């Protein structure tokens, strides 16, 4: 009888652990918070020289508040730029036309996201509009390379 109780307890503990891991996986993958293609959102786009490791479904934030998700990332063969399509929740439909979009990284090695910074224009962005002011992702390898190159150049001058 005592062994049976221990086996049931261990079984419940393992089942609870598996359920907890499943819930954690759902939270990390953002599957529960994907903004769908329904009528409660609108599309805007922005062109960047470099999107770094930005991925579809990445967050779009304003002042740290989630307002949408990255819907698609394409390449414009005529302008030679990456075009990012953003799906913004319709409750956030008052962004001025001169809003700026920047690609940032959460933490040192975290995921990349797009941060919007509203401007001061009196007219607002609408469905299908494009953000003109953009700042591309900072690529850590390029920054390290520039630092090493400038250090080497200074050493050679001395």
C-alpha positions in Angstrom: 0.0 0.0 0.0 2.8 2.4 0.9 4.6 1.7 -2.4 1.4 2.4 -4.4 1.0 5.8 -2.7 4.6 6.8 -3.5 4.1 5.7 -7.2 1.0 7.8 -7.5 2.7 10.8 -5.9 5.7 10.5 -8.2 3.3 10.2 -11.2 1.4 13.3 -10.2 4.7 15.2 -9.7 5.9 14.2 -13.2 2.6 15.1 -14.8 2.6 18.5 -13.1 6.2 19.1 -14.3 5.3 18.2 -17.9 2.2 20.5 -17.7 4.4 23.3 -16.4 7.0 22.8 -19.2 4.2 22.9 -21.8 2.9 26.2 -20.3 6.4 27.7 -20.3 6.9 26.7 -23.9 3.7 28.4 -24.9 4.7 31.6 -23.1 8.2 31.6 -24.7 6.9 31.0 -28.2 4.3 33.7 -28.0 1.7 31.4 -29.6 -1.0 32.6 -27.3 -0.5 36.3 -28.2 -0.2 36.3 -32.0 -2.2 39.1 -33.5 -4.3 37.4 -36.2 -5.3 38.8 -39.5 -8.7 39.9 -38.3 -10.3 43.3 -38.6 -9.1 44.5 -35.2 -5.7 45.4 -36.6 -4.1 47.4 -39.4 -0.9 47.1 -41.5 1.9 49.5 -41.8 5.4 48.9 -43.2 9.0 50.2 -42.7 12.2 49.8 -44.7 15.5 49.1 -43.0 19.1 48.7 -44.3 19.6 45.8 -41.9 17.1 43.9 -39.8 19.7 41.8 -38.0 18.0 38.8 -36.3 14.5 40.3 -36.4 11.9 37.5 -36.9 8.2 37.4 -37.8 5.9 37.6 -34.8 8.5 39.8 -33.0 7.0 42.5 -30.7 6.3 46.0 -31.8 6.3 48.4 -28.8 5.8 52.0 -28.0 7.2 53.1 -24.6 7.5 49.5 -23.7 3.9 48.7 -24.4 3.1 45.9 -26.8 1.0 47.4 -29.7 1.5 44.8 -32.4 3.7 42.2 -34.0 6.0 41.9 -37.0 3.8 40.3 -39.7 6.3 39.7 -42.5 9.9 40.5 -43.6 10.6 40.9 -47.3 13.4 42.3 -49.5 12.8 45.1 -51.9 14.9 44.4 -55.0 14.6 48.0 -56.3 15.6 49.9 -53.2 17.9 47.1 -51.8 16.3 47.3 -48.4 14.4 45.0 -46.1 10.7 45.8 -45.8 9.1 44.9 -42.5 5.3 44.7 -42.4 3.9 45.5 -39.0 0.4 44.4 -37.8 -0.8 47.0 -35.2 -3.8 46.6 -33.0 -6.6 48.9 -34.0 -6.9 50.4 -30.5 -3.5 52.0 -31.3 -4.5 53.9 -34.5 -3.3 57.4 -33.6 0.4 57.2 -34.6 1.5 60.4 -36.4 2.9 60.2 -39.9 6.4 61.1 -38.7 6.6 58.2 -36.3 10.1 56.6 -36.2 10.8 52.9 -36.1 14.0 51.4 -34.6 15.1 47.8 -34.2 16.4 47.0 -30.6 17.5 44.0 -28.7 16.0 43.0 -25.3 19.1 42.6 -23.1 22.5 41.7 -24.3 21.6 38.6 -26.2 17.8 38.7 -26.2 15.3 38.7 -29.0 15.0 41.7 -31.3 11.9 43.9 -31.5 10.7 47.1 -33.1 10.2 50.2 -31.0 8.0 53.0 -32.4 8.6 56.6 -31.3 5.6 58.8 -32.2 6.4 62.2 -33.8 4.5 65.4 -33.8 2.6 65.4 -37.1 -1.1 66.3 -37.0 -2.0 63.6 -39.6 -1.9 59.9 -38.6 -0.6 56.7 -40.2 -3.3 54.6 -41.8 -3.7 51.1 -43.1 -1.0 50.4 -45.8 1.2 53.5 -45.0 4.9 53.3 -44.6 7.1 54.7 -41.8 9.8 56.9 -43.3 12.1 57.4 -40.3 13.9 54.1 -39.5 17.0 53.0 -37.6 18.4 49.6 -38.5 19.6 47.0 -36.1 23.1 47.3 -34.6 25.1 44.3 -35.5 27.5 43.4 -32.7 30.1 42.0 -35.1 30.3 45.3 -37.0 30.7 47.3 -33.8 33.5 45.1 -32.6 35.2 45.3 -36.0 35.0 49.1 -36.1 36.5 49.2 -32.6 39.3 46.9 -33.5 40.0 48.7 -36.8 40.1 52.1 -35.1 42.4 50.8 -32.3 44.8 49.3 -34.9 44.8 52.5 -36.9 45.7 54.5 -33.7 48.4 52.0 -32.8 50.0 52.4 -36.3 50.0 56.2 -36.2 52.0 56.2 -33.0 
